[in-house]
Amino acid sequence: PVMELEALLPLSERLDLGIVGSMNFPEVGDYGLAGGMVVARAPIVGERSSDVRLLLGFGSGFGTGPKILSSDLKVESDVTLWHEVGLEARWRLGPLNLGAGLGLRQLSVIATTVSCGMEL
């Protein structure tokens, strides 16, 4: 499982920009991840005021570089560049935002996410 903390700032009706901190809790120590990215989210379907939105997201940053992030499962470095692209559906339920997403990280890992958030 991976825990992420995301803070987004709406720049316009069509673009959010923010940061994400990410850390996982692996059963095997060689697969630990910790890092952060600058992210951008843009709606494909729905506007900011919509109760349902489909978002396209991009991210780039730095983090640890275990073998699991390498397409050949061999390269390992202390710090490496992270990249992510993905789709996320978000539903607004009162003050809460619920989400489900699918993303591609480092061109080698497919990640599924479930999220719960609150707009401040």
Solvent accessible surface area in square Angstrom, and as a share of the most:
residue,aa,sasa,rsa
1,P,133,0.84
2,V,70,0.40
3,M,119,0.53
4,E,69,0.31
5,L,147,0.73
6,E,61,0.27
7,A,61,0.47
8,L,52,0.26
9,L,116,0.58
10,P,72,0.45
11,L,96,0.48
12,S,59,0.38
13,E,79,0.35
14,R,131,0.48
15,L,66,0.33
16,D,9,0.04
17,L,74,0.37
18,G,12,0.12
19,I,111,0.56
20,V,5,0.03
21,G,35,0.33
22,S,11,0.07
23,M,89,0.40
24,N,24,0.12
25,F,107,0.45
26,P,49,0.31
27,E,182,0.82
28,V,84,0.48
29,G,73,0.70
30,D,93,0.48
31,Y,83,0.31
32,G,28,0.27
33,L,25,0.13
34,A,36,0.28
35,G,25,0.24
36,G,29,0.28
37,M,13,0.06
38,V,88,0.50
39,V,4,0.02
40,A,26,0.20
41,R,27,0.10
42,A,34,0.27
43,P,8,0.05
44,I,90,0.46
45,V,86,0.49
46,G,24,0.23
47,E,92,0.41
48,R,60,0.22
49,S,92,0.60
50,S,34,0.22
51,D,90,0.47
52,V,81,0.47
53,R,23,0.08
54,L,58,0.29
55,L,1,0.01
56,L,57,0.28
57,G,6,0.06
58,F,109,0.45
59,G,10,0.09
60,S,49,0.31
61,G,11,0.11
62,F,130,0.54
63,G,6,0.06
64,T,49,0.28
65,G,5,0.05
66,P,9,0.06
67,K,80,0.34
68,I,65,0.33
69,L,17,0.09
70,S,18,0.12
71,S,97,0.63
72,D,76,0.39
73,L,102,0.51
74,K,155,0.66
75,V,97,0.56
76,E,98,0.44
77,S,51,0.33
78,D,127,0.66
79,V,101,0.58
80,T,39,0.23
81,L,82,0.41
82,W,18,0.06
83,H,89,0.40
84,E,34,0.15
85,V,57,0.33
86,G,18,0.17
87,L,84,0.42
88,E,22,0.10
89,A,24,0.19
90,R,44,0.16
91,W,99,0.35
92,R,65,0.24
93,L,106,0.53
94,G,60,0.57
95,P,100,0.63
96,L,68,0.34
97,N,28,0.14
98,L,62,0.31
99,G,4,0.04
100,A,45,0.35
101,G,16,0.15
102,L,104,0.52
103,G,10,0.10
104,L,62,0.31
105,R,32,0.12
106,Q,37,0.17
107,L,151,0.75
108,S,41,0.26
109,V,41,0.23
110,I,126,0.64
111,A,17,0.13
112,T,109,0.63
113,T,49,0.28
114,V,140,0.81
115,S,47,0.30
116,C,90,0.54
117,G,32,0.30
118,M,114,0.51
119,E,103,0.46
120,L,208,1.04
